[in-house]
């Protein structure tokens, strides 16, 4: 193989590896996902994703433990069974932050409601492995139907 052919082959493999890396890294997170900078960002982004019905995005903000993931999956099933008009009303609702209470450097409670239901709800945000996550079990355990 000539020197020019080797150079072309190296360029092709470098280009191919770069494209593959881009594709793999872009598949990890849904479009519009931003790593939250603080607990308020995490809570707001999570609630907006839930109101919009984007449960894939919302799940990225949920604490990474079995209990939270199981409760969130049940909640997703429950919400997807709601009438279309209800889901559209939630999607067009605004988030209302009633109170933010910083309990420590790693724990914050956000009391919020939305302009559709106007029901105050507490959301607990924890810092896990340098990322802000929603403690979904704190907010929703005991409040979901037992049987879907």
Residue, then its C-alpha position, 0 to 999 in steps of 0.5 A: x500500500x502506498x503512503x497516500x493510500x495509508x493516509x487516506x485509510x487513516x483519515x477514513x477511519x478517524x472520520x468514521x470513529x468520530x461519527x460513531x462517537x457522535x452517534x453513540x453520545x447523542x443517543x444517551x439523552x433525549x433532545x432538550x435534556x440539560x443537566x440541571x445546575x441546581x435543585x430548582x432547575x432539576x425540579x422545574x425540568x422534571x415537572x415540565x417534562x411530566x406535564x408535557x408527557x415526556x416521560x423519557x426525559x422526566x425519568x432522567x431526573x428521577x433518583x437512580x434506585x429501584x423504588x423510585x424507578x418502579x413508582x415512576x413507571x407506575x405513574x407513567x402508566x397512570x398518566x398515559x391512561x388519562x383522557x386526552x383532554x386532561x393530558x392536553x390541559x396539563x401540557x399547556x399548564x404553567x408551573x407555579x413555584x410556591x416555596x423552595x426550602x433548602x434543607x442542606x447542601x444536598x437536599x431541597x424541597x420544592x413546593x409547586x403547583x400547576x395552573x391547571x390543577x392548582x394542587x400544591x405538591x412537594x418535590x424532594x430534590x437530592x444531590x446524587x453523584x454530583x447530579x440533582x435528582x428527584x426523590x420520586x418516592x418522597x412525593x408520590x408513594x402512597x398516592x397512586x392507585x394500587x392496581x392499574 
